[in-house]
Each structure stands twice: as C-alpha cells, then as structure tokens.
Amino acid sequence: MSDLDTRTGAGAGNDTGDHAGDHVGNDGGQRRWRAAMMNNYGTPQLTLVRGEGAHVWDADGNRYLDLLSGIAVNALGHGHPAVVAAVTDQLGRLGHVSNFFVAEPTLELAETLLDLAGLHGEAKVLFCNSGAEAVEAAFKIARRTGRPKVVAAEGGFHGRTMGALALTGQPAKRAPFEPLTPGVVHVPYGDADALESVVDGETAAVVLEPVQGENGVLVPPDGYLQRAREITSRHGALLVLDEVQTGIGRTGTWFAFQHAGIVPDVITLAKGIGGGLPLGVCVGVGRAGELLEPGQHGTTFGGNPVCCAAGLAVLRTIRDEGLLDHVSRLGKEIANGVEELGHPLVAGVRGVGLLLGVMLRHPVSAAVAAHARKAGYLLNNVQPDALRLAPPLVLTEADVHQFLADLPAVLDAALPSSSSEATS
C-alpha cells in the first residue's frame, strides 16, 4: 500500500495520516493548514467548502456574500453552469497537449480576445498561467527592444515573481528579495510630469495599471493614460498596461484601457479571464507582438485547452448576459449607496465598475473586514485605511441592497472608541 493509500484509503486511521477527523470546521482547517502549509500567507480564518453564484459557505455551515471573488478572479461567481459545462466537456475530450500542438479552444480564445480588444490582425497572444507570469512575459518583451530602462509606478503591484517584483512599487514586498532585476525606475502614480521627466531614448517600456488595485483602488487623474501613451510613443518606448485586475469586464468595459480611448503596446491579463481556473495572457500589439522568437519564452501549461475553454465560457456569458452594462450600473449603485450612508468612518468611495475602494477615516480596515465576516460578508482590507470590493460580475441588486442595509452596523462595530463616543 502506498503512502497516498495510507492517507486516504478506507482503512486509514489517525495513526496513518488520516486527518479527516480534523476537518470538521474552521478550527480544524486552521490546524491542518498550520501543520502542512508554508507561512507565507499566514493562516486563513475560514475553510470554504462550497460556492454558488456570489455566495460561499464555510466548514461550519455559515453563508457569506463574496465581495472579493477570489481577488477579482471569479467573474461569474462560483459554480457557474457555463464554466462547469465547458470545463467538463473539454476535460472529457482533451485535457492537456503542451505548446508542441494546436488545440482549438486555445486558438479560439486568442482570436476572441483580439476581437474584443479591437486588435484583430494587429496583435498576437501568449498564454500563461497567472498574472505574474503574464507580467514576466511583458518584461521579457521589453528587454527584447535592446533598451535597458523600464519605468513603473510607486504603489503599483505586478506580482511576486522576481521580474514582476522588480516592477512592483511597494518597498516592503521588494526588500526581502533584493537585489532584484536591474534597470527599473519608479515614479509617483498618476503624475504625468514625473513620467515625462524620466522617459527617454533609453526607456524600453513604461508599465502601469489603469487602476492600482492593491494600493487601495487608486484611480489616476483624467488624461493620465493618454499622456502616458503620448510620452511613450514620442520616445519609441512600449506602453505596457497591467490589466490583470481591471480586465475582462471588471470596470464595465472589456478592458480598462478602452475607457481612455488608447491602445497600449502590451496588455497583461489574468484573474477574471479563467473563471476560477489558472489562466494568464500577454498581448503584444504591433511590433511588440513580434519581439519574442522561438525558444525565448515558454510555459508548459500555457494555453491549456481546459482553462481556455473556461475562458471562452466567461467571455460568452459576459456578452450574452449583458454584464458590462450590469457592472457599470451596479458599481455606481454601490459607490453612491455607501457614500449616502453618511457614516463617520467612511471618507469616500473610489474606483470603476465593480472594482471599488471604500476609504476610511481611520486605519481600521482589518477590524471592518472582521466584523463584516461575522455579519456574513467577505471584504478585503487592502490597505489600513481602505477596503477593496471586487465581487463577481453576476452580483445581484438584491445582494447589494442587503449589503448596504447591513454595512452601517459593521462600520459602527469597527469605529475607534473615541470616534463612536463622539458620534453617539
């Protein structure tokens, strides 16, 4: 009998590695996590066992409205029939082929993405497995220009692999792993004059997020991306837009760059495109799509037909169910509803579509998230004074109304004592 048999077989007992007895609730999940998992994430509070639509259930039977959707991943929520059917059908026919062979879902997804971006015949696609991998591909494309300098933004987040980490403008994440890939310069986000001052003939690329999600859902000033496009074009540098979080309908358009009316040279995508499966995309426009030559980049699982089938299901459902308009409308309803509460803890709401940041007057986002969890809502304390909402695009108006009704009590519970006394 193998070691796997002793852990999962019918005759396995606690003395042979059977831990099912511990998996009786959230506490058991935490114990098993601490025993088996590295500590890079800390220990999660909840063990989730089931999801349906915009709701999930934990191992203790509690139901939650998922307002984070796996960090902006589950665009169609949990267990969407279109994704389940597409994955089941594809896995039953052809699960994996590697990049030595052509698979129809991979080609069709690439063609569909280019059509949605308005880039049919003008760009090329490279599939990978995550947002960080997509950024790594973009970084290598930038290196292929022969220029040594890459400009990124302070506060930006592009991933935790070594190249993507060099672009990430958050010193606390970078410091433990220095020295990082050289040649990266960071400038303040949203400051077009700062970009102008550093971009020159040695600049290979400027890498920006249309909205800085991990920095508290920070939206740049109007005209910023247009200026970035003009500056990079004038100096012959690539404009790379990291749409890992903003792409695939999250802001109410297929891609956030479409709000600005520009076309970047490189687009990175992940998160929502896979409907919960690992899928990343790097799109190279014009010459940027021709810079990588055979053997210069690759990934075994990139373009996996099962993941690409899921991606096609996501895109078709967003189109067929009119979710882009739904996202725009619901995002405004949430933002206006939170602000109209007039709660003393809320400083305002910023964001686009269903990528929203609730700004707080005190650094108590962790307390708000904890009280929200007790009330049946999953939020993200993305910064000490900011909450991030990135719910499934299929979130309903009824869910929004209930959330807005319950939010004041959640905020009240998190108010610092001096503030609550002052407002009582």
HUDA-V565036 format. One record per residue. N is the residue number from 1. RES is the residue in one letter. PHI is phi in radians with two decimals (* if undefined). OMEGA is omega as a letter, one per 30 degrees, with the letter a starting at -180 (999 if undefined). Layout:
n & res & phi & omega
N & RES & PHI & OMEGA
N & RES & PHI & OMEGA
This chain:
n & res & phi & omega
1 & M & * & a
2 & S & -1.36 & l
3 & D & -1.09 & l
4 & L & -1.11 & l
5 & D & -1.08 & a
6 & T & -1.20 & a
7 & R & -1.51 & a
8 & T & -2.17 & a
9 & G & -1.26 & a
10 & A & -1.10 & a
11 & G & -1.61 & a
12 & A & -1.27 & l
13 & G & -2.14 & a
14 & N & -1.06 & a
15 & D & -1.43 & l
16 & T & -2.08 & l
17 & G & 1.68 & l
18 & D & -1.42 & a
19 & H & -1.89 & a
20 & A & -1.06 & a
21 & G & -1.11 & l
22 & D & -1.35 & a
23 & H & -1.55 & a
24 & V & -1.92 & a
25 & G & 3.03 & a
26 & N & -1.09 & a
27 & D & -1.10 & l
28 & G & -1.11 & l
29 & G & -1.08 & l
30 & Q & -1.16 & l
31 & R & -1.06 & a
32 & R & -1.19 & l
33 & W & -1.05 & a
34 & R & -1.08 & a
35 & A & -1.37 & a
36 & A & -2.03 & a
37 & M & -1.88 & l
38 & M & -1.09 & a
39 & N & -1.68 & a
40 & N & -1.17 & l
41 & Y & -1.76 & a
42 & G & 1.25 & a
43 & T & -1.91 & l
44 & P & -1.08 & a
45 & Q & -1.40 & a
46 & L & -2.05 & l
47 & T & -1.87 & a
48 & L & -1.55 & a
49 & V & -2.11 & a
50 & R & -2.76 & l
51 & G & -2.50 & l
52 & E & -2.65 & a
53 & G & 1.10 & a
54 & A & -1.64 & a
55 & H & -2.06 & l
56 & V & -2.31 & l
57 & W & -2.17 & l
58 & D & -1.68 & a
59 & A & -1.21 & l
60 & D & -1.67 & l
61 & G & 1.57 & a
62 & N & -1.43 & l
63 & R & -1.78 & a
64 & Y & -2.32 & l
65 & L & -1.46 & a
66 & D & -1.50 & a
67 & L & -1.72 & l
68 & L & -2.17 & l
69 & S & 0.87 & l
70 & G & 1.14 & a
71 & I & 1.10 & l
72 & A & 1.14 & a
73 & V & -1.70 & a
74 & N & -1.38 & a
75 & A & -1.02 & l
76 & L & -1.75 & a
77 & G & 1.35 & a
78 & H & -1.81 & l
79 & G & 1.14 & a
80 & H & -1.10 & a
81 & P & -0.99 & a
82 & A & -1.16 & l
83 & V & -1.24 & l
84 & V & -1.03 & a
85 & A & -1.15 & a
86 & A & -1.14 & a
87 & V & -1.19 & a
88 & T & -1.09 & a
89 & D & -1.12 & a
90 & Q & -1.19 & a
91 & L & -1.13 & l
92 & G & -1.29 & a
93 & R & -1.86 & a
94 & L & -2.83 & a
95 & G & -1.59 & a
96 & H & -2.69 & a
97 & V & -2.30 & a
98 & S & 1.25 & a
99 & N & -1.54 & l
100 & F & -1.42 & a
101 & F & -2.39 & l
102 & V & -1.60 & l
103 & A & -2.17 & a
104 & E & -1.03 & a
105 & P & -1.05 & a
106 & T & -1.15 & l
107 & L & -1.10 & a
108 & E & -1.13 & l
109 & L & -1.16 & l
110 & A & -1.04 & a
111 & E & -1.11 & a
112 & T & -1.15 & l
113 & L & -1.05 & l
114 & L & -1.13 & l
115 & D & -1.09 & a
116 & L & -1.13 & l
117 & A & -1.47 & a
118 & G & 1.24 & a
119 & L & -2.13 & l
120 & H & -1.02 & a
121 & G & 1.41 & a
122 & E & -2.10 & a
123 & A & -2.62 & l
124 & K & -2.28 & a
125 & V & -2.03 & l
126 & L & -2.19 & l
127 & F & -1.65 & l
128 & C & -2.52 & a
129 & N & -2.10 & a
130 & S & -2.87 & l
131 & G & -1.14 & l
132 & A & -1.08 & l
133 & E & -1.14 & l
134 & A & -1.09 & l
135 & V & -1.19 & l
136 & E & -1.02 & l
137 & A & -1.10 & l
138 & A & -1.09 & l
139 & F & -1.11 & l
140 & K & -1.18 & l
141 & I & -1.07 & l
142 & A & -1.07 & l
143 & R & -1.10 & a
144 & R & -1.22 & l
145 & T & -1.27 & a
146 & G & 1.54 & l
147 & R & -1.65 & a
148 & P & -1.59 & a
149 & K & -1.86 & l
150 & V & -2.22 & a
151 & V & -1.89 & l
152 & A & -2.32 & a
153 & A & -1.91 & l
154 & E & -1.08 & a
155 & G & 1.49 & a
156 & G & -1.28 & l
157 & F & -2.30 & a
158 & H & -2.22 & l
159 & G & 2.22 & a
160 & R & -2.03 & l
161 & T & -1.22 & a
162 & M & -1.10 & l
163 & G & -1.24 & l
164 & A & -1.08 & l
165 & L & -1.15 & l
166 & A & -1.09 & l
167 & L & -1.41 & a
168 & T & -1.13 & a
169 & G & -1.64 & a
170 & Q & -2.24 & a
171 & P & -0.96 & a
172 & A & -1.11 & l
173 & K & -1.37 & a
174 & R & -1.44 & a
175 & A & -0.96 & a
176 & P & -1.16 & a
177 & F & -2.12 & l
178 & E & -1.26 & g
179 & P & -1.37 & l
180 & L & -1.76 & l
181 & T & -0.96 & a
182 & P & -1.35 & l
183 & G & 1.65 & a
184 & V & -1.73 & l
185 & V & -2.05 & l
186 & H & -1.89 & l
187 & V & -2.25 & l
188 & P & -1.04 & a
189 & Y & -1.27 & l
190 & G & 1.49 & a
191 & D & -1.80 & a
192 & A & -1.16 & l
193 & D & -1.16 & l
194 & A & -1.13 & l
195 & L & -1.05 & a
196 & E & -0.98 & a
197 & S & -1.32 & a
198 & V & -2.00 & a
199 & V & -1.37 & a
200 & D & -2.58 & a
201 & G & -1.19 & l
202 & E & -1.63 & a
203 & T & -1.46 & l
204 & A & -1.38 & a
205 & A & -2.78 & l
206 & V & -1.98 & a
207 & V & -1.99 & a
208 & L & -2.40 & l
209 & E & -1.73 & l
210 & P & -1.06 & l
211 & V & -2.43 & l
212 & Q & -1.46 & a
213 & G & -1.17 & a
214 & E & -1.28 & l
215 & N & -1.69 & l
216 & G & 1.65 & a
217 & V & 1.00 & a
218 & L & -1.62 & a
219 & V & -1.74 & a
220 & P & -1.28 & l
221 & P & -1.10 & l
222 & D & -0.95 & l
223 & G & 1.58 & a
224 & Y & -1.14 & a
225 & L & -1.16 & l
226 & Q & -1.12 & l
227 & R & -1.12 & l
228 & A & -1.06 & l
229 & R & -1.10 & a
230 & E & -1.17 & a
231 & I & -1.15 & a
232 & T & -1.14 & l
233 & S & -1.09 & a
234 & R & -1.12 & a
235 & H & -1.73 & l
236 & G & 1.24 & l
237 & A & -1.69 & l
238 & L & -1.41 & l
239 & L & -1.77 & l
240 & V & -1.82 & l
241 & L & -1.87 & l
242 & D & -1.47 & a
243 & E & -1.84 & l
244 & V & -1.00 & a
245 & Q & -1.69 & a
246 & T & -1.62 & a
247 & G & -1.39 & l
248 & I & 1.08 & l
249 & G & 1.52 & a
250 & R & -1.10 & a
251 & T & -1.75 & l
252 & G & 1.71 & l
253 & T & -2.23 & a
254 & W & -1.00 & l
255 & F & -2.35 & a
256 & A & -1.16 & a
257 & F & -1.11 & l
258 & Q & -1.21 & l
259 & H & -1.09 & a
260 & A & -1.51 & l
261 & G & 1.21 & l
262 & I & -2.12 & l
263 & V & -2.22 & l
264 & P & -1.34 & l
265 & D & -1.55 & l
266 & V & -2.43 & l
267 & I & -2.20 & l
268 & T & -1.91 & a
269 & L & -2.37 & l
270 & A & -3.00 & l
271 & K & 0.73 & a
272 & G & -1.10 & a
273 & I & -1.13 & a
274 & G & -1.61 & a
275 & G & 1.03 & a
276 & G & 1.91 & l
277 & L & -1.68 & a
278 & P & -1.28 & a
279 & L & -2.67 & l
280 & G & -2.20 & a
281 & V & -2.46 & l
282 & C & -2.14 & a
283 & V & -1.89 & l
284 & G & -1.87 & a
285 & V & -1.72 & l
286 & G & 1.04 & a
287 & R & -1.10 & l
288 & A & -1.12 & l
289 & G & -1.40 & a
290 & E & -1.97 & a
291 & L & -1.33 & l
292 & L & -1.47 & a
293 & E & -1.88 & a
294 & P & -0.89 & l
295 & G & 1.58 & a
296 & Q & -1.57 & l
297 & H & -2.83 & l
298 & G & 3.12 & l
299 & T & -2.75 & a
300 & T & -0.99 & a
301 & F & -1.63 & a
302 & G & -1.04 & a
303 & G & 1.36 & l
304 & N & -0.88 & a
305 & P & -1.09 & l
306 & V & -1.20 & l
307 & C & -1.10 & a
308 & C & -1.21 & l
309 & A & -1.10 & l
310 & A & -1.08 & l
311 & G & -1.04 & l
312 & L & -1.10 & l
313 & A & -1.09 & l
314 & V & -1.08 & a
315 & L & -1.12 & a
316 & R & -1.12 & a
317 & T & -1.22 & l
318 & I & -1.02 & l
319 & R & -1.18 & a
320 & D & -1.21 & a
321 & E & -1.69 & l
322 & G & 1.08 & a
323 & L & -1.29 & l
324 & L & -1.11 & l
325 & D & -1.15 & l
326 & H & -1.05 & l
327 & V & -1.09 & a
328 & S & -1.06 & a
329 & R & -1.18 & a
330 & L & -1.23 & l
331 & G & -1.06 & l
332 & K & -1.15 & l
333 & E & -1.12 & l
334 & I & -1.16 & a
335 & A & -1.05 & l
336 & N & -1.14 & a
337 & G & -1.13 & l
338 & V & -1.15 & a
339 & E & -1.17 & a
340 & E & -1.23 & l
341 & L & -1.09 & a
342 & G & 1.09 & a
343 & H & -1.30 & a
344 & P & -1.11 & a
345 & L & -1.45 & a
346 & V & -1.62 & l
347 & A & -1.59 & a
348 & G & 2.70 & l
349 & V & -2.28 & l
350 & R & -2.35 & a
351 & G & 2.36 & a
352 & V & -2.44 & l
353 & G & 1.03 & l
354 & L & -1.78 & l
355 & L & -2.14 & a
356 & L & -2.20 & l
357 & G & -2.09 & l
358 & V & -1.64 & a
359 & M & -1.53 & a
360 & L & -1.91 & l
361 & R & -1.43 & l
362 & H & -2.34 & a
363 & P & -1.38 & a
364 & V & -2.15 & a
365 & S & -1.08 & l
366 & A & -1.10 & l
367 & A & -1.17 & l
368 & V & -1.08 & a
369 & A & -1.07 & l
370 & A & -1.16 & l
371 & H & -1.20 & l
372 & A & -1.10 & l
373 & R & -1.08 & l
374 & K & -1.11 & a
375 & A & -1.54 & l
376 & G & 1.71 & l
377 & Y & -2.32 & l
378 & L & -1.81 & l
379 & L & -2.06 & l
380 & N & -2.13 & l
381 & N & -1.43 & a
382 & V & -1.24 & l
383 & Q & -2.41 & a
384 & P & -0.95 & a
385 & D & -1.99 & a
386 & A & -2.57 & l
387 & L & -1.89 & l
388 & R & -1.85 & l
389 & L & -1.98 & l
390 & A & -2.48 & a
391 & P & -1.30 & l
392 & P & -1.00 & l
393 & L & -1.18 & l
394 & V & -1.62 & l
395 & L & -0.89 & a
396 & T & -1.74 & l
397 & E & -1.10 & l
398 & A & -1.09 & l
399 & D & -1.10 & l
400 & V & -1.10 & a
401 & H & -1.08 & l
402 & Q & -1.19 & l
403 & F & -1.06 & a
404 & L & -1.13 & l
405 & A & -1.22 & a
406 & D & -1.55 & a
407 & L & -1.10 & a
408 & P & -0.97 & a
409 & A & -1.15 & l
410 & V & -1.10 & l
411 & L & -1.16 & l
412 & D & -1.01 & a
413 & A & -1.15 & a
414 & A & -1.69 & a
415 & L & -1.09 & l
416 & P & -0.98 & a
417 & S & -1.00 & a
418 & S & -1.12 & a
419 & S & -1.23 & a
420 & S & -1.15 & l
421 & E & -1.18 & a
422 & A & -1.24 & a
423 & T & -1.76 & a
424 & S & -1.47 & 999
